[in-house]
Amino acid sequence: MAPMQYANAIDNGLADRLKSLSDELGLSHTEQTVLSPDEAFIFNAEAIDGQTIEANWQIADNIYMYRDKFRFEIIADDTSNLSLGQPQSAPGKKKYDESFGETEVYFHEATITVPIIRNSGPAQTITLQASYQGCVEDSFCYPPIKKLIDIDLPKLSNASLATSDTHAANANQEAFVSEQDQFAATIAGGSLWLIVISFFGIGLLLAFTPCVFPMIPILSGIIIGQGKELTTRHAFVLSLIYVLAMALTYTVVGVLAGLFGANLQAAFQDPWIISGFVIIFIALSLSMFGFYELHMPNALQSKITQLSHSQKSGSFIGVAIMGVLSALIVGPCVAAPLAGALIYIGNSGDAVLGGLALFAMSLGMGAPLLVIGTSAGKLLPKAGAWMDGIKAAFGIMLLAVAVWMLERVVPSMATMLLWSLLFIFSAIYLGALDRLDNAMGWQRFRKGCGIALLIYGIFIMLGAVSGGDDVTRPLHGVSFLASSAQTNHELEFKTIKSLADLQREVETASSNGVSVMLDFYADWCVSCKEMEKYTFSDPAVQQSLSKVVLLQADVTANDETDRALMKHFNIPGPPSIMFYDAQGTERKPYRLVGFMNANQFKQHVGQALPL
């Protein structure tokens, strides 16, 4: 206990020196208070398993810590049986410091993982010395601080000891960096223009993913619904308002998630909210078919006119609202760039730079929407049969978006039947069942398209009643096609709910010397279903995971327990995948966020969980 008493004496002396400094600066009798080191940096450390220590600091407001000033040492007479590996930490916020020049710092919180290399397996208690330093923003710096803390290390299994040398080598030499951490590092270390250009380009790539693509018929339907008086300028303004509303919503939601861990997009995936949005799409679609004309109530129109002095401004408000709702409800996908920005915001507290990256990415996602929406005012016919046909086509697209959203909350058989009905009725509308008497070329082409859609719709219906669940492969795995048809095998996950469930399962697996994969899933997560259909169904992927314990955290409910589990891993939402080696240690650099195809995923598993 002598080292602990010595450390306390140092802290008391440091507190006296800070008080003296406060008196000299005239701060003692003002509202500004100089915090003691223990108040400025609340330190805690614990063993998360037999070979890993996690050190954490809660940092007071207006105070930061230097990333490169953290040092760790084991205080003991004999350290021959254990040593420390290379500490791992997330990127911090770039800051120019007068004392140390260009450096990285942490605001609000800092977490560092320290590997423990052990040559013996019994449970033991060690004394860890942590050294660190921080400063008050635009004021003074604390002297270097050393803190001692006792750590209880659990007993290591024989399997853990057998691979201790390999594990130590991986901890010290592993150079792999996850994609989301690379994006976080880009924000932390890149110039302002590099960040804006990089994330705008990333947004362009994300614009053609299933999470953003449905916004095309939504915006196009809104613009076409303006009628004959639509001009190119008006179409551009409407598109710009929609894109800016969407981008601002993504940015605000992202910043809130980074700072507080509150994901509003997940909250908006409630079945009642999605059902309400589906009804809106159906109503818009039916108006495209000419069943009725959509008008706001006269009283509401009068109020909007009084506020904006023009009916067009009223439509602008409606488009902006639709942009906000589209960002919250239609596209709640999680991707590595988004996760990287949230990691940076959470670690640095810099909502401005992180938010700027998110805004640039959102504008990139919206750029194709802006082009498509603007072109509607110039390329589309203004009146006549052509316009009626185009409005009907967009009506069908809006119905497709409604069915696509229903996939999140209704059984797969029901949505498969809805898809089949949509294709069959579209085929009838195209004249698949009409007779051709002296028909011209375009009429024959139209009927040919109708027949193709009719056949495909029938195939989807057959797949639905035969247990199929993929509209792109309606007859995949259907046994009546051939007597030798093979059953489509799926990965079998064990569902967990809480952090306690996870820790119990990982401990059980590590005691048996088995690796673990944890998959975060939700029914409303589009990319999660892509992973199930196209990645987890691949035989090569299934073979690579044949000796791995598969756990799945279903966070569909997004309740308090789900949010606590996601906050533990500091992830914005599903899909996210974590890997644990046979010793029960998480392979943090190999975390996955977002969709990954089968070939890439198989290679990733081979790196994350080497045999």
C-alpha positions, 0 to 999 in steps of 0.5 A: 500500500506504500505506493498508493500512499505515495501517489496520494501524497503527490496528488495532495501536493499538486492540489496545493500548488494549483490552489496557490496558482489560483490565488496568484491569478486572482481566480479564488474569488471569481466564478471560475474554479480551478479543479483538482486533478481528480476532479478534472480527470476522473480516472478508472481502470479495470480488467475486461478479461484476463489479457486486457485492461481498459483505462477510462478518463471522464474529462471535465468541461473545457479541459482536454487530455493529450493523446501522446502523453498516456503511459502505463507501467506495472509496479511490482518487484517481479514482472517476469511473468507479465508485461504490457502490450502496445496501448490502443486508442481512437484518434483524437481531435487535432489541436495546435498547442503552444507547448507541444505544437500540432497534437491530438487531444481528447475532450469529455472522455478518453478510453485506452485499451492496454493488452496484458501479456502473461506467462502464468494463469492464476488470478492475481492482482497487479498495480498499474501506474497510469501517467497522463497530462491535460490542460484547461482550454485557453488557460493553464496546463496541469503538470504530468500526473501519475496515478496508481490503481489495483487491477484484479486479473482473472484466471487464464484458461490453458487455451489462453496460455497456449496462445499467449505468445501469438496473442502478444505478437498480434497486440504489439505488431497488428497494423490493421485499422478498421474502415471506420477508424480510418475515416475518423483519422481522416477527420482528425488529421486531414485538412478542411478541404480534404475532409469536405472533398473526401466525404462528399465523394463518399456520399456520391457512392452511398447515393446508389445504395438501397438506403438512398435510392428510394428517395429518387421516386419520392422526390420525382413524384413530388416534382411531377405532382406539381402539374403542367406549370412546372419549370426547370427553375421551380424544379431546381428549387424544390430539389434543393430544398429537399436535399438541404433538408435531408442533409441538415437532418442527417447532420443534426442526427449524426452529431446528437448520436456522436455526442449523446449516443441518441440515434433518432433514426432508430427511434423513427423505425416504430411500426406505427410511424413506418405504417403512417409513411406508407399510407402517405406514399400510397395516397401520393401514388393513387393521385398519380393514377388520377383517382383524385387530386391532392389539396391541402385543407382550405384553412391550412392553405390560408394560414400558409399563404398568410405566412409565406405570401405565396402558394409556392412557398407552401409547397416549399415547406411541404418538400422540406418536411418530406426531406426531413422525414425521408432522412429519418425514416427512409434511409436509416442505414449505418455505414463505415463513413458515418460510424467514423464521423461519430467516433471522431465526434464522440472522442473529440467532442468536436461537433463542428468538424464532425458535423461538417464531414457529415454534411458534406457526405449528405450533400454527396448523397443528395447530388444525384437527387438534385440532378434528377429532380432538376431535370424533371422540369426540363425533360418531362413533357408538360401535358398530354398522354405522355405526361399521364403515362409518366405520372403512372410510372412514378405512381408505381415507383411510389408503391414500390417504396411503400412495399419496400418500407413494409418489409421492415415490419411485416412477414416476408411472405406478405411483402413477397405477395405485395411485390407480386401483385405490384408487378402483375398489376403493372403488367396489366397496365402495360397491356400484357393481356390486351389484344394487338390489332394493327399495333405499332412498334411502341405498342408491341414493345410495351406489351412485351415489357408487360408480359415479362413483368407478368411472368416475373410477378407470377414467379414471385407469387410462387416463391412466396407461397413456397417459403421464399423471402427474396424478391430478386431470387423468388424461386431460390431454394424452392424444392419443387423445381427438382427432386435433387434441389438442395435446402438453403442453409442459414447461419444459426445465431444465438440471440442475446439481449444485454451486456451480461448475456454477451459476457456470459456467452464469451466467457463460456466460449473462451473456456472452451477455446472457441472464437465468437462473432457478435452480429447487431441486427434489426428488422428495420435495418436494410443493410442487415437483411442484405447481409443475411441474403447475400453474405451469410447465405454464402457457403464459403462464408458459412464454412469460415464460421463453422467453428465460431460461436455466432451471437446476434443482438436483435436491437429492433426494439431500440429499448434501454437495454439495446441502447446500453449494449450499443453504447458499450461498443460505441456504435451508432446502430446495426449492422455492426459485427464484433469478433472475439478470439479464443481467449475472449478478447475482442479484436477491436481493429476488425470491427465491421460497420455496414454491408460487406459482400461475401468474398470480402467478408470471408477474407475479413473473418480469416484476418480477424479470427486466424486459425 
